[in-house]
Amino acid sequence: MSITREQSTQKPFEIRQLIVPISAILIAAYFLAPIIWQVLTSFKVNADISAIPNVYIPKRITFEHYVSLFRRRPFGLYILNSAFVSITSTLLCLAVGAPAAYALARLKLWGDRIILATITIVTLFPAVLLFLGLLEIVKALNLGNNYLALIIPYTAINLPLTILVMRSFFQQLPKDLEDAAKVDGYNTVQMLWQIVLPMTFPALVTTGILTFISAWNEFIFALTFMTRESLKTIPVATAQLSGVSVFEIPYGPIAAATILGTLPLIFLVLMFQRRIVQGLTAGAVKG
């Protein structure tokens, strides 16, 4: 009798229980397929890369494509160039954008709505529309083949987004903490540096990573403003990889360069994954 009761209490199997996990697996496979293909291509020998039909799972693995990147060209220098430009522009964006966002969020400025509307409109402009104007400025200031030719535009392009994101976080902070800090004798700079910014650290990490990724992957400005080989960045160096002959496309080295250029971004996101989630969730809810 007890056995029949236990059987009757068991819920019948429903196909709907499999919809969510199967959908998650299919979506993950869809987005990861190009990345996996690039990784596999970077380890294939040339015969498997050009084989027909395609060799999906290589039986022969080689590291020659990675070695050739550093043997034929100074690929390590390209990585350092991209890192220096991206880190510098990110720090400048946060250093300028955070105080500006705090001023828009807390101070009663004349024309603050006009300023905010202007910043919002600027974020809608594609960076390529600014190309010709920036090219004339770079020529006039003789900034060609100079890191400033990339750092200044990257900072200016990413600054509006940094201000908008940080402003939304500053608006959610309770003003009681700032009032208490003023009673304790803190001025505006001390209050921003010692109290407000530590509380918005997830927002700083989130906006900083977005700015870093944008600067790291930028191509058009780096291609035009940096013609010297020793100053090129990873996207430009990857696009200019050539084969032994004019008619050969080096798929293996290109795949290897793509993987090497993506690894720092993956490590950065994984390192600050928890902070990024905190920043995104905190920015989506008003307390």
N, C-alpha and C positions, 0 to 999 in steps of 0.2 A: 504494500500500500504506500509506503514511504517512497519507494522507487518511482512509482507512477506520479506522485506529487512533485518530486524533484524534476522529472521530465516535463511535467506540465508547466513548471515555473520558468524553464529555460526559454529565452526569447528566440523566435525563429530568425534564421539568417536572412538579411535583407541586402539586396544588391547595392542599395544606397550607401552602405557602410564602406564600400570599396571605391566610390566615386572620388572622394577627397584625396586618398593616398595615390590612386592611379593618376588623377589630374596633376597632383604635385610632381610625381615622377616624370610625366610627359612634359610638363612645363620646364622642369630642371634640365631634362635631356635636350629640349629644344634650344635653350639658351647656352648650354655647355657644349653642344656638339661642335660649333666652330672653334672653340678653345681647344677641345680635345683633338680636333683635326690638325690644328696648328702645332700642338705639342708632338703628335705622332709624326708629322711631316718633318719637324726639326731633327728627329732621330732616324729618319729613313735614309737609305743610300739613294744615290741619284737614279739608279735603275728602277727602284721601287716607286720613286716619285713620278717618273715618266711612264710607268708601266700601264698598259691597257689590256684588260680592265683594271680598275684601281685596286691598289693593295691597301686595304683599310688597316689591317693589323700587321705591322712589319715583323718579319722573322729575323731580319738582320738589322742590328742597331749600330749606329755610328755617332760619334761626337765631333766629327770632322767639320760639320757646319758651324758649331760653336767655336771651335778652335780657329777656323778660317776668319771669323769676324775680328779676332784680336791679332791674327797674324798678318792679314792684308791691310787692315785699317786700324787706327787708334780708337777702337770702340770703347775702351775704358774711359778715354778722355771725353767722348760724347756723353757718357753717363754722368760724368762729373759736371759737364756743362749744363745738362738738363737739371741736375740736382741743385746746382748753385742758383740758376735763374729761377727755378720753381720755388725753392725755399725762401730766397730773398723777396720775391714778389708776394709770397704768402705772408711773411712777417710784416711787410709794409702794409698790406691790406688790413691785417688785424690791428696794427699799430695806429693806422689812420681811421679805419672804419669803426672800431669799437668806441672811441671817444665821440666821433660824429653821430653814431647811433644813440649813444647815451644822451647827447645834447638834444637830439630830435625827440627822444622818448620822455625826458624829464624837464628840460628847460622850455620856457615859453618864448619861443623865437618869433620875430616878425616874419611873416610869410612862410611859416613852417609847412603849411599845406602845399604851397607852391614848390618848395624845395623837395618835399616828399613825392609830389607828382612828377617832378622833373627826374628824380632818381628812378622812379618806377618806369618812366618812358625810356630812359637810357638803357635799362636792362633788356628792353624789347628789341634794341637795335642789334642786328648781326655784326660781328666783329669785322667781317669782310667789307662792310660799307665804310669803315674807317680807314681802309687800307691806303687809298690814294693820299688822303690827308696826312696820315702818319708817315708815308714815304717822303712827302715834301718836307715835313718837320725833321725827319732823320737826315735828309740831305742838307737842310739849312743849318742844323746844329752839328753836322759832321759826326754823327753817331754811328755810322756804318761800321760793321765789324767791332762793335762795342757791346758789352753785356747790357748797358743801359738802354740800348735800342730795343731790347726785349723786356727788361724788368719794368720800365716805365709804362709801356702799353699794357702789359699783363696786369699790373697793379691798377691802372685806370679802368680797364675793362671789368675786372672782378670786384672792384670797390663798391659799386652800387648794390650788387647782390649781398655783399658782406654787411653793408649798412642796413638793408631791409631785414635780413635775418636776425642780426644782433638787436635791432630796435624792437622786434617782436618779443624777444626774450627780456629785454630791460623793462618793457611795459608790464610784464607779468610778475616782476619782483615786487614784494610789498614795500611801500614807502616808509613804513615804520622803522625798518632797519636803517635807512638813510637818515631819517630824522633823529634817531638815537645816536648815530655816528656824528651828526652835526652838534648835538648836545655835548658829546665827548670831546669836541674840539677838532674833528677831522675837517679838512678843507675838501673841495670837490675832487682834486687830483688824488689825494690820499684815500678818500672814500671809494673812488672808482678803482684804484689799484689794489687796495687791501681788502675791500669788502665786496664790491659789486662783481668784479671780474672773476674772483674765485668761485662765486656762486653760479656764474654762467660759463664755467669751464667746458661743459659738454657742448654748448653752443659754439664756443671758440674752436673746439676740435672739429665739429661738423663743418663749419664754414671754412676753416683752414684746410681741411682735406678736399673740399670742393674746389677751392682756389688752387690748391696744389695740383690736382688732377687736370684742371683746365689749362694751367701753365705747362704742365708736363707734356700734354698731348697736342699743344698748338703747333701748327705746321706752316701756315702761309707767311706769317711774320718772320719766323725763324729761317725759312727758305730764302726770303728776300733780303733781310737785313744782315744776315750772317753768311758771307761768301767765303770767308777764310776757313780752311779745313779744320784748323785747331779749335774753332769756335762753334762748330755745328752741334746741334742737339740730336737726340735719338730719332725722333720722327723724320727729320731731314736725312740723316745718315742711312736710315732704313730704306727710305724711298730711293736713294741714289745708289744702292747696291747694284753692282753689275756683274755679269758672268764673265767667263773667259773670252767669249766672242760677243759680237754685237747682237747676234741672233739668239743668244742663250739667256733665259730668265732664271736667275738663281733662287728657285723656290725654297731650297733647303736653308741657305743663309738668311733669306728674308723671314722665314718662319722662326729661325733661331733668334734673330734680332727682335722680332715681335715679342717672343716669350721673355727675352731679357729686359725689354722695355716695359713689360707688363708686371713683372715680378715685384719691383719696388712698390707699385700701387697696391698689389695684393697683400704684401706684408704690412703696408701702412694701414689698410682697412682692417685686416685681421688683428693688428696690434691695438687699434682703438675702436674695435667693434662695439664694445659695451658703451663707450662714451658716445659713439655715433647714434646708437639706438636711444640713449638717454636724451641726446640733443634733439632728435627728430620727434620723439614722443612728447618731450616737454614743450616743444614749439607748436605742437598741434592742439594742446589743451590749455585753456585759460583757467587759472586758479581763482 
